[in-house]
Amino acid sequence: MATGAMCLALLPEAGSAWTAWNNLRVNPVRDAVFEVVGQSGSANVDYWCAAGDYARRVLSLPLGQRIYIVRGRAEAQTTDRKSAVQFSVQAPANVKNQTIGLLSVTRVGENISAAMAFDYCLTNKAPGG
């Protein structure tokens, strides 16, 4: 995927956290991987919202760009929080490149478009909470 490969250079440096529309923190992990750090009570749509917002506003990705889960919900690697999901703009190597769209945050390979992910920000919460 050419667009995904070009996005590698767009990721901020590790250690530079960013706050999404719904107040979840997003941290670069490596290459094209970023981690959305959950808060108490964060639902699946909250993780996808933050991933879509990051893809749209930080990475400036096309709205049709797919966002993939590369590590399901688990303890954060970038902070001391207990719940985080890692996303990428590149499909995981060990998973077929397919559209799934079930909004899981535990299944590696689950993916939706950046536009659909960001739409969860608009339909589920007001800005800032």
C-alpha positions, -999 to +999 in steps of 0.1 A: +000+000+000+018+031-012-001+056+009+006+037+041+043+035+032+044+073+026+029+078+060+058+063+078+077+096+076+047+116+089+045+100+124+057+123+151+088+113+171+084+088+199+075+105+232+054+132+217+019+125+230-011+141+213-047+145+227-076+134+205-110+150+201-124+128+229-094+135+253-077+101+248-039+103+244-022+091+213+015+082+214+037+071+185+052+037+191+074+029+161+074+032+123+037+035+113+024+023+147+006+046+172-010+038+205-044+051+218-044+051+256-077+045+272-093+061+302-116+046+327-148+036+309-134+040+274-155+020+249-144+005+216-157+035+197-136+058+218-104+041+207-114+042+171-124+078+174-090+088+187-073+067+160-093+083+133-088+118+147-050+112+148-050+099+113-069+129+100-054+158+120-019+146+127-010+123+099-032+142+073-042+109+058-068+106+030-103+098+044-103+065+027-071+053+043-076+021+063-065+021+100-056-014+113-053-028+148-018-042+152-021-050+189-054-054+207-064-039+240-037-046+266-015-027+290+000+004+274+035+003+262+040+041+261+026+050+295+017+033+328-020+030+319-038-004+319-056-001+286-044+008+252-048-003+216-021+000+189-031+010+154-012+013+121-019+026+086-003-006+073-020-040+074-004-064+098+018-089+079+003-119+094-034-110+087-052-109+053-058-074+041-096-074+044-123-051+054-138-062+087-155-033+104-169-050+136-154-024+159-134-049+179-104-035+198-090-069+205-087-086+171-055-079+152-063-069+116-096-053+124-098-022+102-120+007+091-114+039+071-100+070+087-133+087+079-154+061+096-132+060+126-134+098+130-171+097+125-173+079+159-160+111+175-189+131+160-217+106+167-208+094+202-194+124+222-192+161+222-157+176+219-137+172+250-158+145+266 
